[in-house]
Amino acid sequence: MDFKMTEEQELLLESAREFVNRHFTEDKIKQWYKEHGVPDELTKAYLDAGFGYLGIPEEFGGTPVDNMTICLVVEEMTRASGASTPFMLNSLVMFDMCEFGSPEQIQFAMDAYTKVGKPCFSLAVSEPGAGSDNASMTTTAKKVDGKIVINGQKTWVTNGETSPYVLVVAKDEDPSPQNKNMSMWLLPKDTPGVKTASLEKIGQTIMPFCEMYFDNVVIEESCLVGERGRGFMNLMKNFEMERLIIGAHSLGMAQAAMEDAAAYAGQRVAFGQTIGKFQQIQQKLTDMEVKIQNMRNLLYKTAWELDNGISVQLNSALVKRYIPNAALEVCSDALQIFGGLGYTTETRVSRLWQDSRGNQIAGGTDEIMVYIAGRQILKKYAK
């Protein structure tokens, strides 16, 4: 396999860097984190620049690219900005609609997306008692007198309070763990019976999330997205790409932290010389670079496999298990190199350190990745 970038990919990444340099400043980023979001004009500019259409089929107005390219863009924008910009979720959210929605639903979603620059709906999957264990979700969608009635609670719904629609995954009729039949429903957030409650995070505050309650929410059967009862399989398809995007996001954060730390080590003077000349600092930088190269190799290999029709059931779990973990270690070491200054809000590394921790949970915890990967490893080496 050859990971050399194509001319098109190099030009795209150059455009991504230019976009970040033009629209992002450290003062703006801090303000966006404080306000829990970015201004609408920025999301529209992102879309108008073409980045928001990447990965969306051409027949729906998008720009078809492979998964490797999407990962490269997510990594580069995160590295260049040193921030957890909310744009990385756009491709994932629109992927669900373009993959599973009816032509009418896709057109509706694309029209709204083009108008405002961001997806018009949030994804409501996890529940207080069903995060990694999706089969234990208890939110139900029951058919009553020709209508669908939804009851239950969702949590960690990113952009749930700001998006006008929500794509909710619910059990068909029966909430018991034995029932694996789930379906996806697209409904307006202002439907009677839908309520939200804000949740405060310690990191990635630029992407707000909330709890969402469904109390006898009545919708039409036409709100169904995809096939009835196939929601769980849809989730599985979603998760593989989500893990790669999170891996790219984590890698971008680690690379940004590495660049800041190495530059600081070459400038900061202590005991009559720059701290980069001390062996302990050199050892940290060396170990950080090893981790970054390992992260990149695993991510790119897995993205290449996905693009070439090779199963990534094992490797996507390895990506999600290893890369966020290693990224947090790199960001932590970067903070340590900065010393007391790193523990203030005057440096990007403190923000990167906080943000990187969340990716060990998002998209499936470290622990559930061991469970997923472990089963595949046993099959791989079975004699």
N, C-alpha and C positions, 0 to 999 in steps of 0.2 A: 504494500500500500504506500501511496505517495501523499504526504501531507503538504506538499508545496501548494501555495495558494495560486489560484488562477488570476489572470489579469483583472477579470471582473470583480473577484473578491478583494483584491488589493485596492481597486478604485472605490469599492463600496466602503471599506474600512477607512480609507482616507476621507471619504465624505462624512463618515460617522465622527471622526476626530474633528473635522471642520465644524460640524453641527454642534458638538459639545463646546468647542472653543468659542463659538459665536453666541451661544445661548446660556452657557453655564458660567457662573462665577461662584466663588466660595461663599460670598455674602448671600447670593440668591439661594444657593443650596441650603444654607442654614435656615433661611426664612421658610423655604418649602418644608423642611423637616418640622419646623415649629408650627406651621399651619396645616400639617398633615396632608399635603398634596401639592401639585404643581398647577400653575395657572392654565386656563383653557387655551390661551393663545399658544402656549408651548406645546401642548398635546396636538393642536392643529398644525403647528409648524412641523412637528415630527412626522405627522401623516403626510403633509404636503411635500416633505422632502423625500417621500417614498418608503421610508423605513417601516412604517406601520402596515404596509401592504405586503411585506415579505412573507412568503409561505402561504399566502392566500391564493387559491386557484385563479387562473387567468379569466375563466368564464364568469367569475364573480367580481372582476375588476382588480384582482390582485396581481402580484408579481411572483410567479413560481420560483422558488429556490430550494436547494436541498437543506437538510437538517444541519449539516456542517456549517453552511453559511449563516443560518440563524444563530447558531452557537457563537460563531466568530463575532457577529454584530453585538450580541448581548455582552460577550466578554469585553470587547473593545470599548463600548459605551460606558460600561461600569468602570473599566480601568481609567479611561480618560477623564471621567467626572469624579471618580472617587466617591460615588454615591449609589445608593440603591434606587435608581430611577424606576418609576412605575411602568415604564414602557415594556419591560421584559414580559409582562403579563399579557400584553395585547395579542401577541401571536398565539399564545396558548388558549385564551378565551375565544378568539375568533376561529381557531382550529376546531373547537368543539361544534360550533354552529355550522361551519362549512362542511364538516365531516358527517354530521348526523341530522342536520335540519332539513326541512322541506325546501324546495326552491323559493317558495313565498317567504318562509322564515329567514332564509339566507339573504334574500334581497332586502327584507326589512332591516335586518341587522347591519348589512353593508351600507344601506342608505343612511341609517342613524350614525354609523361609524364615520362615514365620510363627512357628515354634517358637523359633528362635534370633535372628531379627532381621537375618540377613545370608544371602546366597546360600550354599548348601551345597557349591558347587563353584567351582573356579578355572578360568581359560581358559588352555590350553597351546597356543600357536600358534607363537611365534618359536623359532628355533634358533640356535646359535652361528654357523652358516654360512648362515642364511636368516632375515633380519629383514624388511626391506622387500621383499626378493626371495623372496616366499612360495613361488613355483614351484620354488625350489631346496631346499625342505625334503626331508629324507631319512628322517624317521620313517615307518615303514610299518605298515600293518594288513593282514596276509595271512590268507586263509582256509585253515585246516589242519584236516582231519578234522572239519568241521562247527563249528569254533571260530574265533575271531579271535585272532591272535597279533600283538602290537604290540612293535616294537623301534625304539629311537631315543633322541634327547635333545632336551629343550626347555629354554628359558632365559627369564629375566625373567618368570616365572610369578607374577603378583601374588597374594598370599595362598595360594600353592601349598602351603606347609607347614602352614597352619592350617585349610584347608578339607578336609572329609572326602572330597569327591569332586573329580574333575577332568574337564573337558570338553576332550579332546585332538583336535587336527586332524592326520590322518595320510594319507599317500599310499596309494592302493589298490594293493597288491601290488608295484608297480614304483617304486623311489626315483629314477629318472632325471629330469632336468629337463624332458624332453619329455612326461612324464606329468603332465597337469594334473588328473587325477582324485583328489580328496581327499574324505575323509569325516570326520564328527564322531562321537566315541565318548565316552559318559559311563560312568566306572568309579570304584569306590572307590579312594581313595588307598592303602589298606592291601592292595590286591591284590598277591599275590606277584610280585616283579620290579620294583615301583615304588619308587624311592628319590629323595630330595631332598637338596639341598645349599644352604645359605644363601648369599645374595649381599648384600653391604653397599653401600648407596647413599650418595651425598654429600648428597642432598636427598630430600624426600618420604619420609622414613624412617618416617612414620606408616603407610605402606602397604608392608609388607615383600614382597620377592619372592625367588625362588629358582630354582635349576636343577632339572630333573626328568629322571630316567633311567628308561627302559623296557627291561627285559631279559627278552625272551620272556614278556611279560605276556599271559596267556590270559584271554579274556573271551567272553561269549556274544554271538551275533549280535544279540540283543535290545538290546544296549547302543548300537546305532546310533541317532544323533539326526538326523532328517531323511532325505533320500534318499541312497543310496549314490552316491558320485562327485560330489555337488553341494556338497561342503564349501567349495570355492574360491569359488563363487558366493555361498554364505552369508556368507563372509568379506567379500566386496565390499559386501554389504548392511550388514553390521556396521560396516565402516570409515566409511561416510558419517556415521552418527550418532555414532560414536566421535569423529570429528574435530570435530563441533559441540560435544560435551560437553567435550572438551579445550580448545576455544576459549572456552567459557563459564568453565571453570575458570581459564584464563589471564587472562581479562578480570577475573574476581573478584579475583585476586591483584594485578593491576595497579591496580585501583580502591582496594583496601585500602592498598597502598603509597603511592598518590597522596594519599589522605586523611591518612595519618600524616605524610607529608613536608610537605604544605601547612600542617597544624596546627603542626608543629615550626618551620617557617620563620616562622610568625607569632608564635612565642614565644621562640625562641633569639636572644639579644642578642650582637652582636659589633660592635666599633668604635662603641659608643654607640647602636646601633639594631638592631631585629630584622633578621635576615638576609633576610627576605622583601622588604625594601625595596631590596635590592641587585639591579641589573638582571640580573646573571648567574643569580641564583636565580630571578628572575621568568621569564627565558628558558627555564630548565629546566622550570619548572612549566607554562609555556605549551606547550612542545613535548610534554610528557607528556600534557596534556589533549587536544591534537590527536590523539595516538595513541590515547588511550582512546576518544574519540568515533568515530574511524575503525574501531577494533576492534568497537565496539558496533554501528555501522551495518552492517558486513559480516556479523557474526554474525546479527543479527536478520533481515537481508534473506535470508540463506541458509536460516535456520530457517523463515521465512515461505514461501519457495519450496518447501522440502521438504514443508511442511504442505499446500501447494496443488498437489501433484502435478507440480511443475516439476523437471526434472532438475537435480541439484546436483553432478553429476560434476565440473564445473569449479570451482564456487564452494566446495564443501566442501574441495577441495584448496587453494584460495586462503585459506580460513579457517585451515587447518592450517599453511600456509606463513607467513602474515602475523601472525596474532594471538599465538602463543607468542613469536615473535621480538620483536614490539613490546612485549609484556608484560615480557620480560626487560630491555629497554632502559628501560622505565618504572621497574621495580624497582631497576635499577642506578643510575638518576638519583636515586631516592628515597634510596638508601643514601648516595650522594654528598652529598646535602643534609644528612643527619644527620652527615656527617663521620666522625670516629673512633668516635663512639657507634654509628653505623650498622654498623660492622664488628665489633660485639660481639653477644653473644646476649641483650643487655638490650633489644633492639628487635625488633619483628616484621619490619621491612624486611630484616634479614639473613636470616631464614628464608624470606621471600618471594622474595628474590633467588636463594637456593639452589634452592628448589622450582621456580621458573619455568623454570630452565634445562632441567629434565628434559622439559618438554613440547615442546621442539624435537625430541625423539627419539621419545617415546611416540606410538603411533598412526600412525607413518610419519614418517621424517626430513624435515627441510627439503628436502634434495636430491631425495628421491623425489617430493615434492610438486611440485617444478619439472617433473619428468619427466611426471607425471600432468597437471598444468595445461597444460604447454606443448603437448602433443598436442591437447588440447581447444581451446586458443586458435588453433592453426593451422586446425582445422576450422571454428571460429567465423568466422574472417575470410577463409576461402578464397573465391576468386572463380571 
